[in-house]
Amino acid sequence: MNEDRLTSLALGFLRGPGSNARTILGLAGPPGAGKSTLARHLVAEVERAEGPGTAAYVPLDGFHLSGAQLDRLGLTHRKGAPATFDAHGYVALLRRIAADRFQDIYAPDFDRTLDEPVAARHVIRPHTRLVITEGNYLASTDTPWPDARRLLRELWYVHTDDHVREERLLGRHRDGGRDEATARHWVTGNDHPNGEYVKPGRALCTRTVPGTGVIDGFASGTGQG
């Protein structure tokens, strides 16, 4: 199985009974697993097959709290942890995406250069039929994440070996301006506990998909793969 199999699964949501409805597919997984890479790939492939605007991307990272709010809350050192997201705002956007087929709906993103969320970078058009959303905590059992999960047609867990994720995260932090020691401290003290918090949610996901580079494997079934 490979990326083409995952694309076929995504395209399958747009065909058959009920295919005119808007479908939201979720991707969960720990930091550095490759969720955003997979989401963007699937959106591009669905649009290539079905036409521009038929798929859209909504990242949870757009709901990061700003630096000013993290400072106010004393959470700057935990940026990326569950408490550092506007989770209720994210759920509210998913509800609107599921219900509103008449207006353009704008979704925020996270700009790694600015290290801040930015508004309205993504758009869901009235004719958009598949929305792919991804984020670390979509499979969490803590409030309000189950409310988000109930809006999803399926939730896939993106799995990548820990050592691969660590190298990706180190590179991400170095690219963001941190020196080697600071980058390693951030991965150990922040990314690692966030990832461990995410992992139990795998058992609640529809299927597990690989997130290592070129996808060369696939496992279906709850908590498998």
C-alpha positions as a Markdown table, in Angstrom:
| # | Residue | x | y | z |
|---|---|---|---|---|
| 1 | Met | 0.0 | 0.0 | 0.0 |
| 2 | Asn | 1.2 | 3.6 | -0.6 |
| 3 | Glu | 0.1 | 7.2 | -0.9 |
| 4 | Asp | -2.2 | 6.3 | -3.8 |
| 5 | Arg | -4.2 | 4.0 | -1.5 |
| 6 | Leu | -4.7 | 6.8 | 1.0 |
| 7 | Thr | -5.7 | 9.1 | -1.9 |
| 8 | Ser | -8.2 | 6.5 | -3.1 |
| 9 | Leu | -9.7 | 6.3 | 0.4 |
| 10 | Ala | -10.1 | 10.1 | 0.5 |
| 11 | Leu | -11.7 | 10.2 | -2.9 |
| 12 | Gly | -14.0 | 7.4 | -1.8 |
| 13 | Phe | -15.7 | 9.9 | 0.6 |
| 14 | Leu | -16.8 | 11.9 | -2.5 |
| 15 | Arg | -18.4 | 9.0 | -4.2 |
| 16 | Gly | -21.4 | 6.8 | -3.6 |
| 17 | Pro | -24.5 | 7.4 | -1.4 |
| 18 | Gly | -24.4 | 10.7 | 0.5 |
| 19 | Ser | -21.4 | 11.9 | -1.5 |
| 20 | Asn | -22.9 | 15.4 | -2.0 |
| 21 | Ala | -22.6 | 16.1 | 1.7 |
| 22 | Arg | -19.5 | 17.8 | 3.0 |
| 23 | Thr | -17.1 | 15.4 | 4.7 |
| 24 | Ile | -14.5 | 16.2 | 7.3 |
| 25 | Leu | -11.5 | 13.8 | 7.6 |
| 26 | Gly | -9.3 | 14.2 | 10.6 |
| 27 | Leu | -5.6 | 13.3 | 11.1 |
| 28 | Ala | -4.2 | 12.9 | 14.6 |
| 29 | Gly | -0.8 | 12.0 | 15.8 |
| 30 | Pro | 2.1 | 13.3 | 17.9 |
| 31 | Pro | 4.3 | 16.3 | 16.9 |
| 32 | Gly | 6.5 | 15.7 | 13.9 |
| 33 | Ala | 4.5 | 12.6 | 12.7 |
| 34 | Gly | 3.9 | 14.1 | 9.2 |
| 35 | Lys | 0.2 | 15.1 | 9.6 |
| 36 | Ser | 0.4 | 18.4 | 7.7 |
| 37 | Thr | 2.4 | 16.8 | 4.9 |
| 38 | Leu | -0.1 | 14.1 | 4.5 |
| 39 | Ala | -3.1 | 16.5 | 4.7 |
| 40 | Arg | -1.6 | 18.8 | 2.1 |
| 41 | His | -0.9 | 15.9 | -0.2 |
| 42 | Leu | -4.4 | 14.5 | 0.1 |
| 43 | Val | -5.9 | 17.9 | -0.6 |
| 44 | Ala | -3.8 | 18.4 | -3.7 |
| 45 | Glu | -4.6 | 14.9 | -5.0 |
| 46 | Val | -8.3 | 15.3 | -4.5 |
| 47 | Glu | -8.3 | 18.6 | -6.2 |
| 48 | Arg | -6.3 | 17.2 | -9.1 |
| 49 | Ala | -8.9 | 14.5 | -9.5 |
| 50 | Glu | -12.1 | 16.4 | -8.7 |
| 51 | Gly | -11.3 | 20.0 | -9.5 |
| 52 | Pro | -10.1 | 23.2 | -7.7 |
| 53 | Gly | -11.7 | 23.9 | -4.4 |
| 54 | Thr | -13.3 | 20.5 | -3.9 |
| 55 | Ala | -11.0 | 19.9 | -1.0 |
| 56 | Ala | -9.7 | 22.2 | 1.7 |
| 57 | Tyr | -7.1 | 22.1 | 4.5 |
| 58 | Val | -7.8 | 23.2 | 8.1 |
| 59 | Pro | -4.9 | 22.9 | 10.5 |
| 60 | Leu | -5.4 | 22.9 | 14.3 |
| 61 | Asp | -2.1 | 24.8 | 14.5 |
| 62 | Gly | -4.0 | 27.9 | 13.3 |
| 63 | Phe | -5.6 | 27.9 | 16.7 |
| 64 | His | -2.4 | 28.3 | 18.6 |
| 65 | Leu | -2.7 | 31.0 | 21.2 |
| 66 | Ser | -0.7 | 34.1 | 20.3 |
| 67 | Gly | 2.6 | 34.9 | 22.0 |
| 68 | Ala | 0.8 | 37.7 | 23.9 |
| 69 | Gln | -1.8 | 35.3 | 25.3 |
| 70 | Leu | 0.8 | 32.7 | 26.2 |
| 71 | Asp | 2.7 | 35.4 | 28.1 |
| 72 | Arg | -0.5 | 36.4 | 29.9 |
| 73 | Leu | -1.2 | 32.8 | 30.9 |
| 74 | Gly | 2.3 | 32.0 | 31.8 |
| 75 | Leu | 2.4 | 29.2 | 29.2 |
| 76 | Thr | 5.1 | 30.3 | 26.8 |
| 77 | His | 7.4 | 27.5 | 27.9 |
| 78 | Arg | 4.6 | 25.0 | 27.1 |
| 79 | Lys | 3.8 | 26.2 | 23.6 |
| 80 | Gly | 2.2 | 23.3 | 21.7 |
| 81 | Ala | 0.6 | 21.7 | 24.8 |
| 82 | Pro | -3.2 | 21.2 | 24.8 |
| 83 | Ala | -3.7 | 24.2 | 27.0 |
| 84 | Thr | -2.0 | 26.5 | 24.5 |
| 85 | Phe | -4.7 | 26.1 | 21.8 |
| 86 | Asp | -8.1 | 27.8 | 21.4 |
| 87 | Ala | -9.7 | 24.3 | 21.3 |
| 88 | His | -13.3 | 25.6 | 21.7 |
| 89 | Gly | -12.7 | 28.0 | 18.8 |
| 90 | Tyr | -11.5 | 25.1 | 16.7 |
| 91 | Val | -14.6 | 23.0 | 17.5 |
| 92 | Ala | -16.8 | 26.0 | 16.7 |
| 93 | Leu | -15.1 | 26.3 | 13.2 |
| 94 | Leu | -15.6 | 22.6 | 12.5 |
| 95 | Arg | -19.3 | 23.0 | 13.4 |
| 96 | Arg | -19.7 | 25.8 | 11.0 |
| 97 | Ile | -17.8 | 23.9 | 8.3 |
| 98 | Ala | -20.2 | 21.0 | 8.7 |
| 99 | Ala | -23.3 | 23.1 | 8.6 |
| 100 | Asp | -22.6 | 26.1 | 6.3 |
| 101 | Arg | -22.6 | 25.4 | 2.6 |
| 102 | Phe | -23.5 | 28.9 | 1.4 |
| 103 | Gln | -20.6 | 31.1 | 2.4 |
| 104 | Asp | -16.8 | 31.1 | 2.1 |
| 105 | Ile | -15.4 | 30.0 | 5.4 |
| 106 | Tyr | -11.9 | 31.2 | 6.3 |
| 107 | Ala | -9.6 | 29.2 | 8.6 |
| 108 | Pro | -6.4 | 30.4 | 10.3 |
| 109 | Asp | -2.9 | 28.9 | 9.9 |
| 110 | Phe | 0.3 | 28.9 | 11.9 |
| 111 | Asp | 3.3 | 30.8 | 10.4 |
| 112 | Arg | 6.5 | 29.2 | 11.5 |
| 113 | Thr | 8.6 | 32.2 | 10.4 |
| 114 | Leu | 6.5 | 34.5 | 12.5 |
| 115 | Asp | 6.0 | 31.8 | 15.2 |
| 116 | Glu | 2.4 | 33.1 | 15.4 |
| 117 | Pro | -1.0 | 32.1 | 14.2 |
| 118 | Val | -2.3 | 34.1 | 11.1 |
| 119 | Ala | -5.9 | 34.6 | 10.2 |
| 120 | Ala | -7.8 | 33.5 | 7.1 |
| 121 | Arg | -5.0 | 31.8 | 5.2 |
| 122 | His | -7.2 | 28.9 | 4.2 |
| 123 | Val | -10.7 | 29.0 | 2.7 |
| 124 | Ile | -13.5 | 26.4 | 2.5 |
| 125 | Arg | -15.7 | 27.3 | -0.5 |
| 126 | Pro | -19.4 | 26.5 | -0.8 |
| 127 | His | -18.6 | 23.7 | -3.3 |
| 128 | Thr | -15.9 | 22.2 | -1.1 |
| 129 | Arg | -16.9 | 18.6 | -0.4 |
| 130 | Leu | -13.9 | 17.2 | 1.6 |
| 131 | Val | -12.2 | 19.1 | 4.4 |
| 132 | Ile | -9.0 | 17.6 | 5.9 |
| 133 | Thr | -8.1 | 18.8 | 9.3 |
| 134 | Glu | -5.1 | 17.7 | 11.3 |
| 135 | Gly | -3.7 | 18.3 | 14.8 |
| 136 | Asn | -2.0 | 16.6 | 17.7 |
| 137 | Tyr | -5.0 | 16.3 | 19.9 |
| 138 | Leu | -8.0 | 15.3 | 17.8 |
| 139 | Ala | -8.1 | 11.9 | 19.4 |
| 140 | Ser | -7.8 | 13.2 | 23.0 |
| 141 | Thr | -10.6 | 12.2 | 25.4 |
| 142 | Asp | -10.3 | 15.5 | 27.3 |
| 143 | Thr | -12.9 | 18.3 | 26.8 |
| 144 | Pro | -13.6 | 19.6 | 24.1 |
| 145 | Trp | -11.8 | 17.2 | 21.7 |
| 146 | Pro | -14.5 | 14.5 | 21.7 |
| 147 | Asp | -16.9 | 17.3 | 20.3 |
| 148 | Ala | -14.5 | 17.8 | 17.4 |
| 149 | Arg | -14.2 | 14.0 | 16.8 |
| 150 | Arg | -18.0 | 13.6 | 16.5 |
| 151 | Leu | -17.9 | 16.0 | 13.5 |
| 152 | Leu | -15.4 | 13.8 | 11.6 |
| 153 | Arg | -16.3 | 11.1 | 9.1 |
| 154 | Glu | -13.1 | 9.3 | 10.0 |
| 155 | Leu | -10.1 | 10.0 | 12.2 |
| 156 | Trp | -6.7 | 8.6 | 11.0 |
| 157 | Tyr | -3.7 | 8.3 | 13.3 |
| 158 | Val | -0.5 | 9.2 | 11.6 |
| 159 | His | 2.3 | 7.1 | 13.0 |
| 160 | Thr | 6.0 | 7.7 | 12.6 |
| 161 | Asp | 8.9 | 6.2 | 14.7 |
| 162 | Asp | 9.9 | 8.3 | 17.6 |
| 163 | His | 13.5 | 8.7 | 16.5 |
| 164 | Val | 12.4 | 10.0 | 13.1 |
| 165 | Arg | 10.0 | 12.5 | 14.7 |
| 166 | Glu | 12.7 | 13.7 | 17.0 |
| 167 | Glu | 15.0 | 14.5 | 14.1 |
| 168 | Arg | 12.2 | 16.3 | 12.3 |
| 169 | Leu | 11.4 | 18.3 | 15.4 |
| 170 | Leu | 15.1 | 19.2 | 16.0 |
| 171 | Gly | 15.4 | 20.4 | 12.5 |
| 172 | Arg | 12.2 | 22.4 | 12.8 |
| 173 | His | 13.4 | 24.2 | 16.0 |
| 174 | Arg | 16.9 | 24.8 | 14.5 |
| 175 | Asp | 15.2 | 26.3 | 11.4 |
| 176 | Gly | 13.2 | 28.5 | 13.8 |
| 177 | Gly | 16.4 | 30.0 | 15.2 |
| 178 | Arg | 17.1 | 27.9 | 18.3 |
| 179 | Asp | 20.6 | 26.7 | 18.8 |
| 180 | Glu | 21.3 | 22.9 | 19.2 |
| 181 | Ala | 21.1 | 22.8 | 23.0 |
| 182 | Thr | 17.9 | 24.9 | 23.2 |
| 183 | Ala | 16.3 | 22.8 | 20.4 |
| 184 | Arg | 17.1 | 19.5 | 22.2 |
| 185 | His | 15.8 | 20.9 | 25.5 |
| 186 | Trp | 12.6 | 21.9 | 23.8 |
| 187 | Val | 12.1 | 18.5 | 22.2 |
| 188 | Thr | 12.8 | 16.7 | 25.5 |
| 189 | Gly | 10.9 | 19.0 | 27.8 |
| 190 | Asn | 8.0 | 20.0 | 25.6 |
| 191 | Asp | 7.5 | 18.0 | 22.4 |
| 192 | His | 8.2 | 14.6 | 24.1 |
| 193 | Pro | 5.5 | 14.9 | 26.8 |
| 194 | Asn | 3.0 | 16.3 | 24.3 |
| 195 | Gly | 3.7 | 13.3 | 22.1 |
| 196 | Glu | 3.2 | 10.9 | 24.9 |
| 197 | Tyr | -0.1 | 12.5 | 25.8 |
| 198 | Val | -1.2 | 12.0 | 22.2 |
| 199 | Lys | -0.3 | 8.3 | 21.8 |
| 200 | Pro | -3.2 | 6.7 | 23.8 |
| 201 | Gly | -5.6 | 8.3 | 21.3 |
| 202 | Arg | -4.5 | 5.9 | 18.6 |
| 203 | Ala | -6.9 | 3.3 | 19.9 |
| 204 | Leu | -9.8 | 5.6 | 19.2 |
| 205 | Cys | -8.9 | 6.3 | 15.6 |
| 206 | Thr | -10.5 | 4.7 | 12.6 |
| 207 | Arg | -7.2 | 3.5 | 11.1 |
| 208 | Thr | -3.5 | 4.0 | 11.4 |
| 209 | Val | -1.5 | 5.4 | 8.5 |
| 210 | Pro | 2.3 | 5.8 | 8.2 |
| 211 | Gly | 3.8 | 9.3 | 8.2 |
| 212 | Thr | 7.4 | 8.5 | 7.3 |
| 213 | Gly | 8.5 | 10.3 | 4.1 |
| 214 | Val | 7.0 | 8.5 | 1.1 |
| 215 | Ile | 4.2 | 6.5 | 2.5 |
| 216 | Asp | 4.9 | 2.9 | 1.8 |
| 217 | Gly | 2.6 | 1.1 | 4.2 |
| 218 | Phe | -0.9 | 1.1 | 5.4 |
| 219 | Ala | -2.8 | -0.5 | 8.2 |
| 220 | Ser | -6.6 | -0.4 | 8.7 |
| 221 | Gly | -8.5 | -1.1 | 11.8 |
| 222 | Thr | -8.7 | 0.5 | 15.2 |
| 223 | Gly | -5.3 | 1.0 | 16.8 |
| 224 | Gln | -3.5 | -1.2 | 14.3 |
| 225 | Gly | -0.4 | -0.7 | 12.1 |
